[in-house]
């Protein structure tokens, strides 16, 4: 569900390392996202790459970003010079400096194992007393994602499940579709169950009202776009741009 921040759908999943208990597009979340972009770029620029075709190319199999490595993801820092790269690494990176130096293009395939490692790290990062999701295990099908694990219904923001008296985790599974309209990402619950009971249309609506929009890139104040994506049993193929 929105826990995946499918960011995950893409290499931008790294950028979307927002807490799995605070999913609104608040100013705090937007600023955290910007900070994470800078951290990811700092890690990527530190990887030995190659200047060519009016940019600096980094293959993430040659290093890692925020502790994660990827076998098949390429980043181009378009218009970046060697001098600008050195300045960014030596002086520190912020959004304004990045915008002045380069445009960023990302392309590649993220495997299921690579995505699962990111999600596992995010789940345990949240204190157990605040977690909505205690676990989230993924598999890919054509054009959709299947996720299962444990959820605490009482901790869903807005308390839409006030009728639940217990503060405990319940097993769930869901098949999720993804829709992108301009800068906005939406999720769809194709089918799902909680505690072995099939989710009714009314229950799906409650979850979707909470989860959507999954992300709205227009909130960032600069261009950031998923150009293309394709979900297959083998992984997630994506292209994206920043600035």
C-alpha positions as CSV (number, residue, x, y, z in Angstrom):
1,X,0.0,0.0,0.0
2,X,1.2,3.5,0.4
3,X,3.9,2.1,2.5
4,X,5.7,1.1,-0.5
5,X,6.1,4.7,-1.7
6,X,6.8,2.8,-4.7
7,X,9.5,4.9,-4.7
8,X,10.1,1.7,-5.1
9,X,8.4,1.8,-8.2
10,X,11.7,3.4,-9.1
11,X,15.1,4.4,-8.1
12,X,13.3,7.3,-6.5
13,X,12.2,4.8,-3.9
14,X,15.4,5.8,-2.3
15,X,14.3,9.4,-2.3
16,X,11.1,8.4,-0.8
17,X,12.4,7.1,2.5
18,X,9.7,8.9,4.3
19,X,8.4,7.3,7.5
20,X,5.8,4.6,7.1
21,X,3.6,6.2,9.6
22,X,3.5,9.7,8.2
23,X,2.3,9.5,4.6
24,X,0.7,12.9,3.9
25,X,2.2,15.4,1.5
26,X,3.0,17.8,4.3
27,X,5.7,20.4,4.1
28,X,7.8,18.3,6.4
29,X,7.6,15.3,4.1
30,X,8.4,17.5,1.1
31,X,11.5,18.9,2.8
32,X,12.6,15.4,3.8
33,X,12.2,14.3,0.2
34,X,14.4,17.2,-1.0
35,X,17.0,16.4,1.7
36,X,17.0,12.7,0.6
37,X,17.5,13.7,-3.0
38,X,20.6,15.7,-2.0
39,X,21.9,12.7,0.1
40,X,21.4,10.3,-2.8
41,X,23.1,12.6,-5.2
42,X,26.1,13.1,-2.9
43,X,26.5,9.4,-2.6
44,X,26.1,8.9,-6.4
45,X,28.6,11.7,-7.3
46,X,31.2,10.1,-5.0
47,X,31.1,7.0,-7.2
48,X,33.8,6.8,-9.8
49,X,32.0,7.5,-13.1
50,X,32.7,8.8,-16.6
51,X,32.4,12.3,-18.2
52,X,31.0,11.9,-21.7
53,X,28.1,13.2,-23.9
54,X,27.8,16.5,-22.0
55,X,27.4,14.9,-18.6
56,X,28.7,12.6,-15.8
57,X,27.6,9.0,-15.9
58,X,27.4,6.9,-12.8
59,X,26.7,3.1,-12.8
60,X,25.3,2.2,-9.4
61,X,26.8,-1.3,-9.6
62,X,30.1,0.5,-8.9
63,X,29.1,1.9,-5.5
64,X,26.0,2.4,-3.3
65,X,23.5,5.1,-2.5
66,X,22.3,5.3,1.1
67,X,23.8,1.9,1.8
68,X,22.0,0.2,-1.2
69,X,23.6,-1.0,-4.4
70,X,21.9,-1.7,-7.7
71,X,23.2,-3.9,-10.5
72,X,21.3,-2.2,-13.3
73,X,20.7,1.5,-12.7
74,X,22.5,4.3,-14.5
75,X,22.4,8.0,-13.5
76,X,23.4,10.9,-15.8
77,X,24.2,14.2,-14.3
78,X,23.6,16.2,-17.5
79,X,25.7,19.4,-18.0
80,X,27.8,18.7,-15.0
81,X,31.5,19.6,-15.3
82,X,34.4,18.1,-13.4
83,X,34.8,21.4,-11.6
84,X,31.1,21.5,-10.6
85,X,31.3,17.9,-9.4
86,X,34.3,18.7,-7.2
87,X,32.6,21.8,-5.8
88,X,29.5,19.9,-4.9
89,X,31.4,17.1,-3.1
90,X,33.7,19.6,-1.3
91,X,31.3,22.3,-0.4
92,X,28.2,20.2,0.3
93,X,25.0,19.7,-1.8
94,X,21.6,21.4,-1.6
95,X,18.8,21.6,-4.1
96,X,19.7,25.1,-5.3
97,X,23.3,24.1,-6.1
98,X,22.1,21.0,-7.9
99,X,19.6,22.9,-10.0
100,X,22.3,25.3,-11.1
101,X,24.8,22.6,-12.0
102,X,22.9,19.9,-13.8
103,X,19.8,18.0,-14.8
104,X,19.5,14.4,-13.5
105,X,18.3,11.5,-15.6
106,X,17.8,8.0,-14.1
107,X,17.2,4.7,-16.0
108,X,17.5,1.1,-15.2
109,X,15.9,-2.0,-13.6
110,X,15.4,-2.6,-9.9
111,X,15.1,-6.2,-8.9
112,X,12.7,-7.6,-6.4
113,X,15.5,-8.3,-3.9
114,X,16.8,-4.7,-4.2
115,X,13.4,-3.3,-3.6
116,X,12.8,-5.6,-0.6
117,X,16.0,-4.6,1.0
118,X,14.9,-0.9,0.9
119,X,11.5,-1.7,2.3
120,X,12.9,-3.9,5.1
121,X,15.2,-1.1,6.2
122,X,12.4,1.4,6.2
123,X,10.1,-0.8,8.3
124,X,12.6,-1.3,11.1
125,X,13.6,2.4,11.0
126,X,10.2,3.3,12.5
127,X,9.9,2.6,16.3
128,X,7.7,-0.4,17.0
129,X,5.3,1.8,19.0
130,X,4.5,3.9,15.9
131,X,4.5,1.4,13.1
132,X,1.4,0.9,11.0
133,X,3.1,-1.9,9.0
134,X,5.2,-4.4,11.0
135,X,6.3,-6.2,7.8
136,X,5.9,-5.8,4.0
137,X,6.9,-8.6,1.6
138,X,6.7,-8.0,-2.1
139,X,6.4,-9.9,-5.3
140,X,5.9,-8.6,-8.8
141,X,3.4,-9.6,-11.5
142,X,2.8,-8.0,-14.9
143,X,1.7,-4.4,-14.2
144,X,1.1,-4.9,-10.5
145,X,2.7,-5.5,-7.2
146,X,1.6,-8.0,-4.5
147,X,2.4,-7.1,-0.9
148,X,1.7,-9.0,2.3
149,X,2.6,-8.6,5.9
150,X,1.1,-7.3,9.1
151,X,-0.9,-4.1,9.7
152,X,-2.1,-2.3,12.8
153,X,-5.5,-0.9,11.8
154,X,-5.8,1.3,14.9
155,X,-2.7,3.3,13.8
156,X,-3.9,4.3,10.4
157,X,-3.9,8.2,10.3
158,X,-7.3,9.7,11.0
159,X,-8.4,6.7,12.9
160,X,-10.8,5.4,10.2
161,X,-10.9,2.1,12.0
162,X,-12.0,3.4,15.4
163,X,-14.3,0.4,15.7
164,X,-11.3,-1.8,16.2
165,X,-10.7,-2.2,20.0
166,X,-7.4,-4.0,20.0
167,X,-4.0,-2.4,19.4
168,X,-2.4,-5.4,17.6
169,X,-1.2,-6.4,14.1
170,X,-3.3,-8.3,11.7
171,X,-2.1,-10.3,8.6
172,X,-2.9,-8.7,5.2
173,X,-2.2,-9.1,1.5
174,X,-3.1,-6.9,-1.4
175,X,-2.6,-6.8,-5.2
176,X,-1.8,-3.2,-6.1
177,X,-1.9,-1.3,-9.4
178,X,-0.2,2.0,-10.1
179,X,-1.5,4.9,-12.1
180,X,0.5,8.1,-13.0
181,X,-1.3,11.2,-14.1
182,X,1.1,14.0,-14.8
183,X,3.2,14.5,-11.6
184,X,0.8,12.5,-9.4
185,X,1.0,8.8,-8.5
186,X,-2.1,6.9,-7.5
187,X,-2.5,3.4,-6.2
188,X,-5.4,1.0,-6.8
189,X,-6.2,-2.0,-4.6
190,X,-7.1,-4.7,-7.2
191,X,-7.9,-7.2,-4.5
192,X,-6.9,-7.7,-0.9
193,X,-7.7,-9.4,2.4
194,X,-7.2,-8.7,6.1
195,X,-7.2,-11.5,8.7
196,X,-8.1,-13.8,5.9
197,X,-11.3,-11.9,5.0
198,X,-11.7,-10.4,1.6
199,X,-11.7,-6.6,1.5
200,X,-15.1,-5.2,0.7
201,X,-15.4,-2.2,-1.8
202,X,-16.2,0.0,1.2
203,X,-13.0,-1.1,3.0
204,X,-10.9,-0.6,-0.2
205,X,-12.3,3.0,-0.4
206,X,-11.3,3.8,3.2
207,X,-7.8,2.6,2.4
208,X,-7.6,4.4,-0.9
209,X,-8.9,7.6,0.6
210,X,-6.0,7.4,3.0
211,X,-3.3,6.3,0.6
212,X,-4.0,8.5,-2.4
213,X,-2.4,10.4,-3.9
214,X,0.6,8.3,-3.2
215,X,2.9,11.2,-4.3
216,X,2.5,14.5,-6.0
217,X,5.8,15.7,-7.5
218,X,4.4,19.2,-8.2
219,X,4.7,19.9,-4.4
220,X,8.5,20.0,-4.8
221,X,8.6,23.3,-6.6
222,X,10.9,21.9,-9.4
223,X,10.6,19.4,-12.2
224,X,10.6,15.8,-11.1
225,X,9.0,13.2,-13.2
226,X,8.7,9.5,-13.8
227,X,9.0,9.3,-17.6
228,X,8.2,5.6,-17.9
229,X,7.9,2.5,-15.8
230,X,7.1,-1.2,-16.3
231,X,6.4,-3.8,-13.7
232,X,7.2,-7.4,-14.6
233,X,7.9,-10.6,-12.5
234,X,11.6,-9.9,-13.1
235,X,11.6,-6.4,-11.6
236,X,10.8,-2.7,-12.1
237,X,12.1,-0.9,-15.2
238,X,12.0,2.9,-14.9
239,X,13.2,6.2,-16.4
240,X,12.9,9.4,-14.4
241,X,14.2,13.0,-14.4
242,X,14.9,15.6,-11.7
243,X,15.2,19.3,-12.7
